[in-house]
Amino acid sequence: MRDFFILWLERIINIAIIIGAVAVFIAGLAAMLTGGHGAGMGAGFAMGIGIWIGGALYLVVIGGLAYLGLGIYNNTLRTANAVERLAAQGDDAPSQASGRVTT
């Protein structure tokens, strides 16, 4: 059940990033086409470029943090599985946890 929620959380994050990218593109394009409203001829174009740059940075940071959280979860799960496999081996393998160096 836990894997179900993690899988769907990843899918929802993917969809949110795609929708966000489309929204940023449309908002930048709309700002370019509507003009500056008295601020000059190039103000709308500059505002649209600013929206694209700011929106792209926002999506990269927020999406990166979301994927970082999922990556931490996956790495923690793999580490726990590896520790369980080592514990299942028992005392067959030499222990290096004592910190003593034997020559």
C-alpha positions in Angstrom: 0.0 0.0 0.0 2.9 2.3 0.8 4.4 1.8 -2.6 1.0 2.7 -4.2 1.0 6.1 -2.5 4.7 6.8 -3.4 4.1 5.9 -7.0 1.0 8.1 -7.3 2.7 10.9 -5.5 5.5 10.8 -8.1 2.9 10.8 -10.9 1.1 13.7 -9.4 4.3 15.7 -9.1 5.1 14.9 -12.8 1.6 16.2 -13.8 2.0 19.3 -11.7 5.3 20.2 -13.2 3.9 19.8 -16.7 0.8 21.9 -16.0 3.1 24.5 -14.3 5.3 24.7 -17.4 2.3 25.1 -19.7 0.9 27.8 -17.4 4.2 29.7 -17.3 4.4 29.6 -21.1 0.9 30.8 -21.6 1.3 33.6 -19.0 4.6 34.8 -20.6 3.0 34.7 -24.1 -0.1 36.6 -22.8 2.1 39.3 -21.3 4.0 39.7 -24.5 0.9 40.0 -26.6 -1.0 42.5 -24.4 1.8 45.0 -24.3 3.0 47.2 -21.5 -0.2 49.3 -21.0 1.5 52.7 -21.3 4.9 51.7 -20.1 6.4 51.6 -23.6 6.4 49.4 -26.6 8.9 46.8 -25.3 7.6 46.6 -21.8 5.2 43.7 -22.6 7.9 41.7 -24.3 10.3 42.2 -21.4 7.6 41.3 -18.9 6.9 38.1 -20.8 10.6 37.1 -20.9 10.7 37.9 -17.1 7.7 35.6 -16.5 9.3 32.8 -18.5 12.6 33.1 -16.7 11.1 33.4 -13.2 8.6 30.7 -13.9 11.3 28.3 -15.2 13.4 29.0 -12.1 10.4 28.4 -9.8 9.6 25.1 -11.5 13.2 23.9 -11.3 13.5 24.7 -7.6 10.1 23.4 -6.5 10.3 20.3 -8.8 13.8 19.6 -7.7 12.8 19.7 -4.0 9.9 17.4 -4.6 12.1 14.9 -6.5 14.8 15.3 -3.8 12.3 14.2 -1.2 11.3 11.2 -3.3 14.9 10.3 -3.8 15.7 10.5 -0.1 12.7 8.1 0.5 14.0 5.7 -2.1 17.6 5.8 -0.8 16.4 5.2 2.8 14.4 2.2 1.7 17.3 0.7 -0.2 19.6 1.3 2.8 17.2 -0.4 5.1 16.9 -3.4 2.8 20.7 -3.7 2.6 21.1 -3.6 6.3 18.4 -6.3 6.7 20.3 -8.5 4.2 23.5 -8.0 6.1 21.8 -8.8 9.4 20.3 -11.9 7.8 23.8 -13.2 6.9 24.6 -13.4 10.6 28.1 -13.8 11.8 29.4 -15.4 8.6 30.9 -12.2 7.4 33.7 -10.5 9.4 32.6 -7.5 11.4 34.2 -4.2 10.6 32.0 -2.2 13.0 34.4 -2.6 16.0 36.9 -0.1 14.6 39.8 -2.4 15.5 42.5 -2.9 13.0 43.8 -6.5 12.9 47.1 -7.3 11.2 
